[in-house]
């Protein structure tokens, strides 16, 4: 037992030395967050998930992403990029896709595999522990990719490059991401460092991040979500929550069309297509 523990520690130390510190911190943070035993420690669980209350108002962006995926996924090969517990991959597999999920967190991948079997989609879904910035897939592998709130955990240019490489020429990627420009939201992020890694806090997507995508994709289609709807959060446990949320969603439908307000949104959903493939010069080495 003692020797086994020593070998495990040695392996862990070697793994850490071979991995960039930011990636190690992301992996360890999400291993802890996804560990099912966390729920047994109520104070820690409530502290690490205290921002879940805000996601109760994301109905409009969530429905948009789900509709977009379900309209396209049947008989397609789809990648759930940084899949967490595999929710999108399982949804896609349930609706006829050949789904693949990858994540740096081995705990998340274990959860995703178990959940896929429980949901009856174990045969048409696969999950791998993998570095999202160095995907172990050939070029032109996927018809669809879903990036659900993950790009700000990565070096975004490396992510765009890899996504463009593995996407088929006629494929599409949908991304849902937070934005950095609202000072009140960013102040909340700075005040709650326990909810995210330092890298995540400092790399929330910006207008420049979206413009950078144009270096890797011929088409970038952007929509903005959740500004007025944030005011519904205090009503979440009251009978009027759905009414208040619907009213504020309608307000956002107007406000987020305004150029000077749209960048103050909490979240953005954008679709990437027409991947720009690297030019293979004559005489270059084949891979």
C-alpha positions in Angstrom: 0.0 0.0 0.0 2.8 2.4 0.9 4.7 1.6 -2.2 1.6 2.0 -4.4 0.9 5.4 -2.9 4.5 6.4 -3.5 4.3 5.4 -7.2 1.1 7.3 -7.5 2.6 10.5 -6.1 5.6 10.1 -8.4 3.4 9.8 -11.4 1.4 12.8 -10.4 4.5 14.9 -9.9 5.9 13.9 -13.3 2.6 14.7 -14.9 2.6 18.2 -13.3 6.2 18.9 -14.4 5.3 18.0 -18.0 2.2 20.2 -18.1 2.0 24.0 -18.2 1.1 25.4 -14.8 -2.1 27.0 -16.1 -3.3 23.7 -17.6 -2.5 21.8 -14.4 -4.5 24.4 -12.4 -7.4 24.1 -14.7 -7.3 20.3 -14.6 -7.1 20.2 -10.8 -9.8 22.8 -10.3 -12.3 21.0 -12.5 -11.4 17.6 -11.1 -12.4 18.9 -7.7 -15.5 20.7 -9.0 -16.7 17.5 -10.9 -15.9 15.1 -8.1 -19.2 13.6 -6.9 -18.0 13.5 -3.3 -17.9 17.3 -3.3 -21.7 17.4 -2.7 -21.1 15.6 0.6 -19.2 18.6 1.8 -22.0 21.2 1.8 -19.9 24.3 2.7 -17.3 23.6 -0.1 -20.0 22.6 -2.6 -22.0 25.8 -2.0 -19.0 28.0 -2.1 -17.7 26.5 -5.5 -21.2 26.6 -7.1 -22.5 29.8 -5.7 -22.6 31.4 -9.2 -25.1 28.8 -10.4 -27.9 31.2 -9.5 -26.9 33.3 -12.5 -27.3 30.5 -15.0 -31.0 30.3 -14.1 -31.6 33.3 -16.4 -29.7 31.9 -19.4 -32.8 30.3 -21.0 -32.6 32.3 -24.2 -29.0 31.5 -25.1 -29.3 27.9 -23.9 -32.4 27.4 -26.1 -30.7 29.0 -29.1 -27.7 26.7 -28.8 -29.8 23.5 -28.3 -32.1 24.3 -31.2 -29.1 25.1 -33.4 -27.5 21.7 -32.6 -30.6 19.6 -32.9 -31.4 21.1 -36.3 -28.0 19.9 -37.6 -26.7 16.9 -35.7 -28.5 13.9 -37.1 -26.0 11.5 -38.8 -23.2 14.0 -38.2 -19.9 13.6 -36.4 -19.9 16.1 -33.6 -17.3 17.2 -31.1 -18.1 18.4 -27.6 -15.0 20.5 -27.0 -14.0 20.6 -23.3 -17.1 18.6 -22.6 -17.2 18.6 -18.8 -19.6 15.9 -17.7 -20.6 15.4 -21.3 -24.0 17.1 -21.4 -23.9 18.3 -25.0 -22.3 15.1 -26.3 -25.1 13.0 -24.8 -27.7 15.4 -26.2 -26.2 15.1 -29.6 -25.8 11.3 -29.4 -29.5 11.0 -28.3 -30.5 12.8 -31.5 -28.6 10.8 -34.0 -25.0 12.2 -34.0 -21.8 10.2 -33.6 -20.6 12.2 -30.6 -17.1 12.7 -29.3 -16.2 14.5 -26.0 -12.8 15.7 -24.9 -11.7 17.3 -21.6 -8.5 17.8 -19.7 -10.2 16.6 -16.5 -10.1 12.9 -16.1 -12.9 13.1 -13.4 -15.1 14.9 -15.9 -14.4 12.3 -18.6 -15.2 9.5 -16.1 -18.5 11.2 -15.3 -19.3 11.6 -19.0 -18.7 8.0 -19.8 -20.9 6.8 -16.9 -23.7 9.2 -17.7 -23.6 8.2 -21.4 -24.1 4.6 -20.5 -26.9 5.5 -18.1 -28.6 7.5 -20.8 -28.4 4.6 -23.3 -26.0 6.3 -25.7 -22.8 4.6 -24.8 -22.5 3.0 -28.3 -22.6 6.3 -30.2 -20.6 8.5 -27.9 -16.9 8.4 -27.0 -14.9 10.4 -24.4 -11.2 11.1 -24.1 -8.9 12.9 -21.7 -7.2 15.4 -24.1 -5.5 18.8 -24.3 -7.9 21.0 -26.2 -5.0 23.0 -27.6 -3.4 19.9 -29.1 -6.2 17.8 -30.3 -5.3 14.2 -31.2 -7.6 14.0 -34.3 -6.8 14.2 -38.0 -7.7 17.2 -40.0 -11.3 17.6 -41.3 -12.8 15.2 -38.7 -16.0 16.9 -37.5 -19.2 18.2 -39.1 -20.2 20.1 -35.9 -18.4 21.4 -32.8 -19.9 22.8 -29.6 -17.8 25.0 -27.4 -19.9 25.6 -24.3 -18.2 28.3 -22.2 -14.6 26.9 -22.7 -12.6 29.2 -24.9 -11.7 31.6 -22.0 -10.1 28.6 -20.2 -7.6 28.3 -23.1 -5.1 30.3 -25.2 -7.8 31.3 -27.6 -5.6 31.6 -30.7 -4.4 28.0 -30.2 -8.0 26.9 -29.8 -9.2 28.6 -32.9 -6.3 27.1 -34.9 -7.0 23.5 -33.7 -10.8 23.9 -34.2 -10.2 25.2 -37.8 -8.0 22.2 -38.4 -10.3 19.5 -37.3 -13.5 21.0 -38.7 -14.6 19.8 -42.1 -14.6 22.5 -44.9 -18.4 22.7 -44.8 -18.6 22.2 -41.0 -19.8 24.6 -38.3 -18.9 25.5 -34.7 -21.2 27.1 -32.2 -19.6 28.8 -29.2 -21.3 30.2 -26.1 -18.9 32.5 -24.1 -19.0 35.2 -21.4 -17.8 38.7 -22.4 -15.4 40.9 -20.5 -16.6 44.4 -21.2 -19.3 44.9 -18.5 -17.4 46.5 -15.6 -20.0 45.3 -13.0 -19.8 41.7 -14.1 -16.0 41.8 -14.2 -15.9 43.3 -10.7 -18.0 40.3 -9.5 -15.5 38.0 -11.1 -12.6 39.7 -9.4 -14.4 39.5 -6.0 -15.0 35.7 -6.3 -11.6 34.2 -7.2 -12.7 30.8 -5.6 -15.1 30.3 -8.5 -12.5 30.1 -11.2 -8.8 29.9 -11.9 -6.7 33.0 -12.3 -6.2 32.3 -16.0 -10.0 32.1 -16.5 -10.6 35.4 -14.8 -7.9 37.2 -16.9 -9.0 35.7 -20.3 -12.7 36.3 -20.6 -13.4 36.9 -24.2 -13.4 40.4 -25.7 -14.3 42.1 -28.9 -10.6 41.5 -30.0 -11.0 37.8 -29.2 -14.0 37.6 -31.6 -12.2 39.5 -34.3 -9.3 37.1 -33.9 -11.5 34.3 -35.0 -11.7 35.9 -38.5 -8.0 34.8 -39.0 -9.1 31.2 -38.8 -12.7 31.2 -40.2 -14.2 32.9 -43.2 -17.5 33.6 -41.4 -18.2 34.6 -37.8 -21.8 35.2 -36.9 -22.3 36.8 -33.4 -25.4 37.2 -31.2 -25.5 38.8 -27.8 -27.4 37.6 -24.7 -28.2 38.5 -21.0 -28.0 42.1 -19.9 -31.4 43.2 -18.5 -32.1 39.5 -17.6 -29.5 39.6 -14.9 -32.0 41.7 -12.9 -34.2 38.6 -12.7 -31.7 36.7 -10.5 -33.0 38.1 -7.1 -36.5 36.8 -8.1 -35.3 33.3 -8.8 -37.1 31.7 -5.8 -40.3 33.7 -6.1 -43.6 32.8 -8.0 -43.0 35.8 -10.4 -39.6 34.6 -11.6 -40.8 33.3 -15.0 -42.8 36.4 -15.7 -40.0 38.8 -14.7 -37.5 36.8 -16.8 -39.8 36.8 -19.9 -40.3 40.6 -19.6 -36.5 41.2 -19.3 -35.8 38.8 -22.2 -38.0 41.0 -24.3 -36.1 44.1 -23.1 -32.8 42.4 -24.0 -34.2 41.8 -27.5 -34.3 45.5 -28.0 -31.3 46.7 -25.9 -28.8 44.3 -27.3 -29.4 45.5 -30.8 -27.9 48.8 -29.9 -24.2 49.0 -30.9 -23.1 50.9 -27.7 -24.9 48.3 -25.4 -24.4 45.0 -27.0 -20.8 44.6 -25.7 -22.1 45.0 -22.2 -23.9 41.7 -22.4 -22.9 38.9 -20.1 -22.7 36.3 -22.8 -22.3 36.0 -26.5 -23.1 33.1 -28.9 -21.2 32.9 -32.2 -21.1 30.5 -35.1 -17.8 29.8 -36.9 -17.7 28.4 -40.4 -15.6 28.3 -43.6 -12.4 27.2 -41.8 -9.2 28.6 -43.3 -6.9 25.6 -43.8 -3.2 26.0 -43.9 -1.6 26.2 -47.3 0.5 23.1 -48.1 3.4 24.3 -50.2 4.8 22.1 -52.9 7.8 20.2 -51.5 6.6 20.4 -47.9 6.9 17.4 -45.7 3.7 15.4 -45.4 2.4 14.6 -41.9 
